[in-house]
């Protein structure tokens, strides 16, 4: 059973219960009790009391716990916030996003991952998350609401469970007092290798933490429901927005981290889903070809800076990149930030006449 901050729970092995005040991992949470204590508790020792479930009828106790002060004390920990406000001044295009935030902000490829829905808009939304199972069928995973300009935690998962988050659908219903919109139907697809690459976790204007942020749809995807004078048909279908198609506006756009800037990870797992049968030379050619395609796309779309993550290795890929750059005019290259990428990345600066 998965828990979120704010869940009302009952202790299984002792009397009483409380409210989940902090999610540490999929196996450990903190429970705030009526006497003001926060108890670290294994998730196997508690049961969630859902007002719509049989558990509510079995356990009639009401736990009078005010977690407002408790959650304030955990403000620095992202997993303590059931819903957080988006950072002021976010430059990202208004819309709806899916975010994967490492619990450990020092080691991005280990530890649990927090999954959030980000509502970067001025309207409240209802959301429904469906994930694809091994048989490529969809099942309902979670649903809820997100206030305007906020993010909502929908899951806290361990690394082994990330494979279940590569494909899915997020359905969004916008609530606006002045206008009525058709529901959005946003497919998403994330390469599994992206979760195991440190370079995938980037800063953004939406969150305080580094994260993989996937754009589901922007506000342009919202379509108004016509008034009666336009003869709305009962069989009107929801607007379907395929996120993977939306992000194909340009190749470099998929890797954008800000206005006119992008980060491209050239690790082979980021380029192809399956390397079975590929020789080292085959993989090298795929990496160089992808480098050239993204650089050409950056030039065509007036990007100013592209950071290429090539890894440390023996320097073959890095040297090949530098050699390729000599074929272009108006480009400069330098080592990328050591603090952020170590010695495994190169910055390419693009100048235009």
Secondary structure as a PSIPRED ss2 file (coil, helix, strand):
# PSIPRED VFORMAT (PSIPRED V4.0)

   1 X C   1.000  0.000  0.000
   2 X C   1.000  0.000  0.000
   3 X C   1.000  0.000  0.000
   4 X C   1.000  0.000  0.000
   5 X C   1.000  0.000  0.000
   6 X C   1.000  0.000  0.000
   7 X C   1.000  0.000  0.000
   8 X E   0.000  0.000  1.000
   9 X E   0.000  0.000  1.000
  10 X E   0.000  0.000  1.000
  11 X E   0.000  0.000  1.000
  12 X C   1.000  0.000  0.000
  13 X C   1.000  0.000  0.000
  14 X C   1.000  0.000  0.000
  15 X C   1.000  0.000  0.000
  16 X C   1.000  0.000  0.000
  17 X E   0.000  0.000  1.000
  18 X E   0.000  0.000  1.000
  19 X E   0.000  0.000  1.000
  20 X E   0.000  0.000  1.000
  21 X E   0.000  0.000  1.000
  22 X E   0.000  0.000  1.000
  23 X E   0.000  0.000  1.000
  24 X C   1.000  0.000  0.000
  25 X C   1.000  0.000  0.000
  26 X C   1.000  0.000  0.000
  27 X C   1.000  0.000  0.000
  28 X E   0.000  0.000  1.000
  29 X E   0.000  0.000  1.000
  30 X E   0.000  0.000  1.000
  31 X E   0.000  0.000  1.000
  32 X E   0.000  0.000  1.000
  33 X C   1.000  0.000  0.000
  34 X C   1.000  0.000  0.000
  35 X C   1.000  0.000  0.000
  36 X C   1.000  0.000  0.000
  37 X C   1.000  0.000  0.000
  38 X E   0.000  0.000  1.000
  39 X E   0.000  0.000  1.000
  40 X E   0.000  0.000  1.000
  41 X E   0.000  0.000  1.000
  42 X E   0.000  0.000  1.000
  43 X H   0.000  1.000  0.000
  44 X H   0.000  1.000  0.000
  45 X H   0.000  1.000  0.000
  46 X E   0.000  0.000  1.000
  47 X E   0.000  0.000  1.000
  48 X E   0.000  0.000  1.000
  49 X C   1.000  0.000  0.000
  50 X C   1.000  0.000  0.000
  51 X C   1.000  0.000  0.000
  52 X C   1.000  0.000  0.000
  53 X C   1.000  0.000  0.000
  54 X H   0.000  1.000  0.000
  55 X H   0.000  1.000  0.000
  56 X H   0.000  1.000  0.000
  57 X H   0.000  1.000  0.000
  58 X H   0.000  1.000  0.000
  59 X C   1.000  0.000  0.000
  60 X C   1.000  0.000  0.000
  61 X C   1.000  0.000  0.000
  62 X C   1.000  0.000  0.000
  63 X C   1.000  0.000  0.000
  64 X C   1.000  0.000  0.000
  65 X C   1.000  0.000  0.000
  66 X C   1.000  0.000  0.000
  67 X C   1.000  0.000  0.000
  68 X H   0.000  1.000  0.000
  69 X H   0.000  1.000  0.000
  70 X H   0.000  1.000  0.000
  71 X H   0.000  1.000  0.000
  72 X H   0.000  1.000  0.000
  73 X H   0.000  1.000  0.000
  74 X C   1.000  0.000  0.000
  75 X C   1.000  0.000  0.000
  76 X C   1.000  0.000  0.000
  77 X C   1.000  0.000  0.000
  78 X H   0.000  1.000  0.000
  79 X H   0.000  1.000  0.000
  80 X H   0.000  1.000  0.000
  81 X C   1.000  0.000  0.000
  82 X C   1.000  0.000  0.000
  83 X E   0.000  0.000  1.000
  84 X E   0.000  0.000  1.000
  85 X E   0.000  0.000  1.000
  86 X C   1.000  0.000  0.000
  87 X C   1.000  0.000  0.000
  88 X C   1.000  0.000  0.000
  89 X C   1.000  0.000  0.000
  90 X C   1.000  0.000  0.000
  91 X C   1.000  0.000  0.000
  92 X C   1.000  0.000  0.000
  93 X C   1.000  0.000  0.000
  94 X C   1.000  0.000  0.000
  95 X E   0.000  0.000  1.000
  96 X E   0.000  0.000  1.000
  97 X E   0.000  0.000  1.000
  98 X E   0.000  0.000  1.000
  99 X E   0.000  0.000  1.000
 100 X E   0.000  0.000  1.000
 101 X E   0.000  0.000  1.000
 102 X E   0.000  0.000  1.000
 103 X C   1.000  0.000  0.000
 104 X C   1.000  0.000  0.000
 105 X C   1.000  0.000  0.000
 106 X C   1.000  0.000  0.000
 107 X C   1.000  0.000  0.000
 108 X C   1.000  0.000  0.000
 109 X C   1.000  0.000  0.000
 110 X C   1.000  0.000  0.000
 111 X C   1.000  0.000  0.000
 112 X C   1.000  0.000  0.000
 113 X E   0.000  0.000  1.000
 114 X E   0.000  0.000  1.000
 115 X E   0.000  0.000  1.000
 116 X E   0.000  0.000  1.000
 117 X E   0.000  0.000  1.000
 118 X E   0.000  0.000  1.000
 119 X E   0.000  0.000  1.000
 120 X E   0.000  0.000  1.000
 121 X C   1.000  0.000  0.000
 122 X C   1.000  0.000  0.000
 123 X C   1.000  0.000  0.000
 124 X E   0.000  0.000  1.000
 125 X E   0.000  0.000  1.000
 126 X E   0.000  0.000  1.000
 127 X E   0.000  0.000  1.000
 128 X E   0.000  0.000  1.000
 129 X E   0.000  0.000  1.000
 130 X E   0.000  0.000  1.000
 131 X E   0.000  0.000  1.000
 132 X E   0.000  0.000  1.000
 133 X C   1.000  0.000  0.000
 134 X C   1.000  0.000  0.000
 135 X C   1.000  0.000  0.000
 136 X C   1.000  0.000  0.000
 137 X C   1.000  0.000  0.000
 138 X E   0.000  0.000  1.000
 139 X E   0.000  0.000  1.000
 140 X E   0.000  0.000  1.000
 141 X E   0.000  0.000  1.000
 142 X E   0.000  0.000  1.000
 143 X E   0.000  0.000  1.000
 144 X E   0.000  0.000  1.000
 145 X E   0.000  0.000  1.000
 146 X E   0.000  0.000  1.000
 147 X C   1.000  0.000  0.000
 148 X C   1.000  0.000  0.000
 149 X C   1.000  0.000  0.000
 150 X E   0.000  0.000  1.000
 151 X E   0.000  0.000  1.000
 152 X E   0.000  0.000  1.000
 153 X E   0.000  0.000  1.000
 154 X E   0.000  0.000  1.000
 155 X E   0.000  0.000  1.000
 156 X E   0.000  0.000  1.000
 157 X E   0.000  0.000  1.000
 158 X C   1.000  0.000  0.000
 159 X H   0.000  1.000  0.000
 160 X H   0.000  1.000  0.000
 161 X H   0.000  1.000  0.000
 162 X H   0.000  1.000  0.000
 163 X H   0.000  1.000  0.000
 164 X H   0.000  1.000  0.000
 165 X H   0.000  1.000  0.000
 166 X C   1.000  0.000  0.000
 167 X E   0.000  0.000  1.000
 168 X E   0.000  0.000  1.000
 169 X E   0.000  0.000  1.000
 170 X E   0.000  0.000  1.000
 171 X E   0.000  0.000  1.000
 172 X E   0.000  0.000  1.000
 173 X E   0.000  0.000  1.000
 174 X E   0.000  0.000  1.000
 175 X E   0.000  0.000  1.000
 176 X C   1.000  0.000  0.000
 177 X C   1.000  0.000  0.000
 178 X C   1.000  0.000  0.000
 179 X C   1.000  0.000  0.000
 180 X C   1.000  0.000  0.000
 181 X E   0.000  0.000  1.000
 182 X C   1.000  0.000  0.000
 183 X C   1.000  0.000  0.000
 184 X E   0.000  0.000  1.000
 185 X E   0.000  0.000  1.000
 186 X E   0.000  0.000  1.000
 187 X E   0.000  0.000  1.000
 188 X E   0.000  0.000  1.000
 189 X E   0.000  0.000  1.000
 190 X C   1.000  0.000  0.000
 191 X C   1.000  0.000  0.000
 192 X H   0.000  1.000  0.000
 193 X H   0.000  1.000  0.000
 194 X H   0.000  1.000  0.000
 195 X H   0.000  1.000  0.000
 196 X H   0.000  1.000  0.000
 197 X C   1.000  0.000  0.000
 198 X H   0.000  1.000  0.000
 199 X H   0.000  1.000  0.000
 200 X H   0.000  1.000  0.000
 201 X C   1.000  0.000  0.000
 202 X E   0.000  0.000  1.000
 203 X C   1.000  0.000  0.000
 204 X C   1.000  0.000  0.000
 205 X C   1.000  0.000  0.000
 206 X C   1.000  0.000  0.000
 207 X C   1.000  0.000  0.000
 208 X C   1.000  0.000  0.000
 209 X C   1.000  0.000  0.000
 210 X C   1.000  0.000  0.000
 211 X E   0.000  0.000  1.000
 212 X E   0.000  0.000  1.000
 213 X E   0.000  0.000  1.000
 214 X E   0.000  0.000  1.000
 215 X E   0.000  0.000  1.000
 216 X E   0.000  0.000  1.000
 217 X E   0.000  0.000  1.000
 218 X E   0.000  0.000  1.000
 219 X H   0.000  1.000  0.000
 220 X H   0.000  1.000  0.000
 221 X H   0.000  1.000  0.000
 222 X C   1.000  0.000  0.000
 223 X C   1.000  0.000  0.000
 224 X E   0.000  0.000  1.000
 225 X C   1.000  0.000  0.000
 226 X C   1.000  0.000  0.000
 227 X C   1.000  0.000  0.000
 228 X H   0.000  1.000  0.000
 229 X H   0.000  1.000  0.000
 230 X H   0.000  1.000  0.000
 231 X C   1.000  0.000  0.000
 232 X C   1.000  0.000  0.000
 233 X C   1.000  0.000  0.000
 234 X C   1.000  0.000  0.000
 235 X C   1.000  0.000  0.000
 236 X C   1.000  0.000  0.000
 237 X C   1.000  0.000  0.000
 238 X C   1.000  0.000  0.000
 239 X E   0.000  0.000  1.000
 240 X E   0.000  0.000  1.000
 241 X E   0.000  0.000  1.000
 242 X E   0.000  0.000  1.000
 243 X H   0.000  1.000  0.000
 244 X H   0.000  1.000  0.000
 245 X H   0.000  1.000  0.000
 246 X H   0.000  1.000  0.000
 247 X H   0.000  1.000  0.000
 248 X H   0.000  1.000  0.000
 249 X H   0.000  1.000  0.000
 250 X C   1.000  0.000  0.000
 251 X C   1.000  0.000  0.000
 252 X H   0.000  1.000  0.000
 253 X H   0.000  1.000  0.000
 254 X H   0.000  1.000  0.000
 255 X H   0.000  1.000  0.000
 256 X E   0.000  0.000  1.000
 257 X E   0.000  0.000  1.000
 258 X E   0.000  0.000  1.000
 259 X C   1.000  0.000  0.000
 260 X C   1.000  0.000  0.000
 261 X E   0.000  0.000  1.000
 262 X E   0.000  0.000  1.000
 263 X E   0.000  0.000  1.000
 264 X E   0.000  0.000  1.000
 265 X E   0.000  0.000  1.000
 266 X C   1.000  0.000  0.000
 267 X C   1.000  0.000  0.000
 268 X H   0.000  1.000  0.000
 269 X H   0.000  1.000  0.000
 270 X H   0.000  1.000  0.000
 271 X H   0.000  1.000  0.000
 272 X C   1.000  0.000  0.000
 273 X C   1.000  0.000  0.000
 274 X C   1.000  0.000  0.000
 275 X C   1.000  0.000  0.000
 276 X C   1.000  0.000  0.000
 277 X C   1.000  0.000  0.000
 278 X C   1.000  0.000  0.000
 279 X C   1.000  0.000  0.000
 280 X H   0.000  1.000  0.000
 281 X H   0.000  1.000  0.000
 282 X H   0.000  1.000  0.000
 283 X H   0.000  1.000  0.000
 284 X H   0.000  1.000  0.000
 285 X H   0.000  1.000  0.000
 286 X H   0.000  1.000  0.000
 287 X H   0.000  1.000  0.000
 288 X H   0.000  1.000  0.000
 289 X H   0.000  1.000  0.000
 290 X H   0.000  1.000  0.000
 291 X H   0.000  1.000  0.000
 292 X H   0.000  1.000  0.000
 293 X H   0.000  1.000  0.000
 294 X H   0.000  1.000  0.000
 295 X H   0.000  1.000  0.000
 296 X H   0.000  1.000  0.000
 297 X H   0.000  1.000  0.000
 298 X H   0.000  1.000  0.000
 299 X H   0.000  1.000  0.000
 300 X H   0.000  1.000  0.000
 301 X C   1.000  0.000  0.000
 302 X C   1.000  0.000  0.000
 303 X C   1.000  0.000  0.000
 304 X C   1.000  0.000  0.000
 305 X E   0.000  0.000  1.000
 306 X E   0.000  0.000  1.000
 307 X E   0.000  0.000  1.000
 308 X E   0.000  0.000  1.000
 309 X E   0.000  0.000  1.000
 310 X C   1.000  0.000  0.000
 311 X C   1.000  0.000  0.000
 312 X C   1.000  0.000  0.000
 313 X C   1.000  0.000  0.000
 314 X C   1.000  0.000  0.000
 315 X C   1.000  0.000  0.000
 316 X H   0.000  1.000  0.000
 317 X H   0.000  1.000  0.000
 318 X H   0.000  1.000  0.000
 319 X H   0.000  1.000  0.000
 320 X H   0.000  1.000  0.000
 321 X H   0.000  1.000  0.000
 322 X H   0.000  1.000  0.000
 323 X H   0.000  1.000  0.000
 324 X H   0.000  1.000  0.000
 325 X H   0.000  1.000  0.000
 326 X C   1.000  0.000  0.000
 327 X C   1.000  0.000  0.000
 328 X C   1.000  0.000  0.000
 329 X C   1.000  0.000  0.000
 330 X C   1.000  0.000  0.000
 331 X E   0.000  0.000  1.000
 332 X E   0.000  0.000  1.000
 333 X E   0.000  0.000  1.000
 334 X E   0.000  0.000  1.000
 335 X E   0.000  0.000  1.000
 336 X C   1.000  0.000  0.000
 337 X C   1.000  0.000  0.000
 338 X H   0.000  1.000  0.000
 339 X H   0.000  1.000  0.000
 340 X H   0.000  1.000  0.000
 341 X H   0.000  1.000  0.000
 342 X C   1.000  0.000  0.000
 343 X C   1.000  0.000  0.000
 344 X C   1.000  0.000  0.000
 345 X E   0.000  0.000  1.000
 346 X E   0.000  0.000  1.000
 347 X E   0.000  0.000  1.000
 348 X E   0.000  0.000  1.000
 349 X E   0.000  0.000  1.000
 350 X E   0.000  0.000  1.000
 351 X C   1.000  0.000  0.000
 352 X C   1.000  0.000  0.000
 353 X C   1.000  0.000  0.000
